[in-house]
């Protein structure tokens, strides 16, 4: 029982340097930079995932004979990626050498602008997705019978 809490407590006060906390150099700024760097990497992974999903969706839809829908959705996903790649470039230009407040303030401005543009973009994307789904199921694949003609 030589390493009990009581003995550690007593030994801690015997030496004056025993309980000195290590010095932290600019921890506040480092933490904010770390959070933004983590956001950057997740943003990049998200864009790569959208591209991968659009390619997989295109290939799978050709095998399920929904080619019209897959082409429209492929174009849609790539348009979203193109718009958000511009935002990714602007995110990379944020200056890390600023103090923490200015750095986080510029990051916050970037996020607000990105959300504003993507909200406007979504007003057109959701109807586009709906129309591409309807057209994909209505016209079916290339060749063969068209389900829309059977209702006439």
TIDOPA-885814 format. One line per 4 residues: their letters; for each residue x, y, z of C-alpha. Coordinates in steps of 0.2 Angstrom, whole numbers, plus 5000, padded with zeros to 4 digits. Last residue first. Example, Ala and Ser with C-alpha at 12.3 -4.5 7.8 and 13.67 -1.06 7.14 Angstrom:
BEGIN
SA	5068 4995 5036 ~ 5062 4978 5039
This chain:
BEGIN
XXXX	4739 5028 4636 ~ 4745 5021 4653 ~ 4757 5009 4644 ~ 4766 5023 4636
XXXX	4773 5030 4652 ~ 4780 5013 4657 ~ 4792 5014 4641 ~ 4795 4997 4633
XXXX	4812 4992 4628 ~ 4826 5004 4623 ~ 4836 5014 4635 ~ 4830 5012 4653
XXXX	4814 5017 4661 ~ 4805 5032 4655 ~ 4793 5035 4669 ~ 4804 5029 4683
XXXX	4819 5040 4678 ~ 4808 5054 4674 ~ 4799 5054 4691 ~ 4816 5052 4700
XXXX	4824 5066 4689 ~ 4809 5077 4693 ~ 4810 5074 4712 ~ 4829 5077 4712
XXXX	4827 5093 4702 ~ 4813 5099 4714 ~ 4826 5096 4728 ~ 4840 5104 4719
XXXX	4832 5121 4715 ~ 4828 5127 4733 ~ 4844 5117 4739 ~ 4855 5129 4729
XXXX	4848 5144 4739 ~ 4852 5134 4756 ~ 4869 5130 4749 ~ 4873 5148 4746
XXXX	4867 5154 4763 ~ 4876 5139 4772 ~ 4892 5143 4763 ~ 4891 5161 4767
XXXX	4887 5158 4786 ~ 4902 5145 4787 ~ 4914 5157 4779 ~ 4909 5171 4791
XXXX	4911 5159 4806 ~ 4929 5155 4799 ~ 4933 5173 4798 ~ 4927 5176 4816
XXXX	4936 5160 4822 ~ 4953 5167 4815 ~ 4949 5185 4821 ~ 4946 5179 4838
XXXX	4960 5167 4839 ~ 4973 5179 4834 ~ 4978 5179 4815 ~ 4992 5167 4810
XXXX	4980 5154 4804 ~ 4974 5165 4789 ~ 4959 5158 4780 ~ 4964 5154 4762
XXXX	4960 5135 4764 ~ 4942 5139 4767 ~ 4941 5149 4751 ~ 4947 5134 4742
XXXX	4934 5123 4750 ~ 4921 5135 4746 ~ 4925 5134 4728 ~ 4925 5115 4730
XXXX	4907 5117 4737 ~ 4900 5124 4720 ~ 4909 5110 4710 ~ 4903 5096 4722
XXXX	4885 5102 4721 ~ 4886 5102 4702 ~ 4894 5085 4702 ~ 4879 5078 4712
XXXX	4866 5085 4700 ~ 4875 5079 4685 ~ 4876 5062 4692 ~ 4857 5063 4697
XXXX	4852 5068 4679 ~ 4863 5054 4672 ~ 4856 5041 4684 ~ 4838 5046 4681
XXXX	4839 5043 4663 ~ 4849 5027 4665 ~ 4836 5018 4676 ~ 4839 5001 4668
XXXX	4844 4993 4684 ~ 4862 4990 4677 ~ 4863 5008 4672 ~ 4857 5013 4689
XXXX	4871 5004 4697 ~ 4885 5013 4687 ~ 4878 5030 4689 ~ 4874 5028 4708
XXXX	4892 5022 4710 ~ 4899 5037 4701 ~ 4888 5049 4711 ~ 4892 5040 4728
XXXX	4911 5042 4724 ~ 4909 5060 4720 ~ 4898 5064 4736 ~ 4911 5054 4747
XXXX	4925 5064 4740 ~ 4916 5080 4745 ~ 4912 5074 4762 ~ 4930 5068 4765
XXXX	4936 5086 4760 ~ 4923 5094 4772 ~ 4929 5081 4786 ~ 4947 5087 4783
XXXX	4942 5105 4784 ~ 4932 5103 4800 ~ 4946 5094 4808 ~ 4958 5109 4803
XXXX	4945 5121 4810 ~ 4944 5112 4827 ~ 4963 5111 4828 ~ 4965 5129 4824
XXXX	4953 5134 4838 ~ 4963 5122 4850 ~ 4979 5130 4845 ~ 4974 5147 4848
XXXX	4967 5144 4866 ~ 4983 5133 4870 ~ 4995 5147 4867 ~ 5009 5139 4876
XXXX	5004 5128 4891 ~ 5016 5128 4906 ~ 5015 5111 4915 ~ 5006 5112 4932
XXXX	5017 5113 4947 ~ 5012 5100 4960 ~ 5029 5093 4964 ~ 5039 5109 4963
XXXX	5038 5113 4981 ~ 5043 5096 4987 ~ 5035 5089 5003 ~ 5017 5094 4997
XXXX	5016 5080 4984 ~ 5023 5067 4996 ~ 5008 5069 5008 ~ 4995 5067 4994
XXXX	5004 5052 4986 ~ 5005 5044 5003 ~ 4986 5047 5006 ~ 4981 5041 4989
XXXX	4989 5025 4991 ~ 5006 5021 4983 ~ 5015 5012 4997 ~ 5000 5000 5000
